């Protein structure tokens, strides 16, 4: 599944090819995504200039003259920039044909992705749109720190791992990143969130930033793939310390890494290093 680092890498990969271009045409081959693409969308966006691209959580926001396209890659979506007229594959559901003879193409085999439009500019959409308005702070932004986690966790008995994966608390901490950052911070994933102190939340916030920044840095090496026809854009393997390593030695102490389910998600931790 595309996680926040893949979405950030996608943003950086496609932005230079879209900003300042005009949308010639939106070609929809399959409107049935997680929400259906409205039939009038091609008429709303055709001929409009693309003013800028940004990201909020795992949503890509494409600002055009008359509003904002909100795009989500769902479970299996990916974006590439190709010459307009490249033969589409079975799962290439839409093309945003651009004024320079290329197109932005969405491939999404499982069709959990989203492609919706709002007449609001991105700043207003972020504050008001139902998909965006209740999202917590960006993990790499200024508002996110240990103090934020500490305050938000008071009175909450949910496991700290589920707590940091709650998009209303902080966005973009997917399962892999939650496991890895809790390991780095030395916090047991099933500890109740109200029983983690402010100093340890400070360590956890720094770990979350470090793990995500590291993943984004590694993703940068795959940027060239965004303009290759058969490239596999944006998805990259990271060196992981505990995730997926049940039974293998903890890199900190050598104890076997354990696995258990917390809030329906696979959780990996070291029973000695994490408390
Ligand atoms: Zn250990």
Boltz pocket constraint, residues with backbone or C-beta under 6 A from the ligand:
constraints:
  - pocket:
      binder: B
      contacts: [[A, 250], [A, 251], [A, 252], [A, 253], [A, 254], [A, 255], [A, 270], [A, 271], [A, 272], [A, 273], [A, 274]]
      max_distance: 6.0
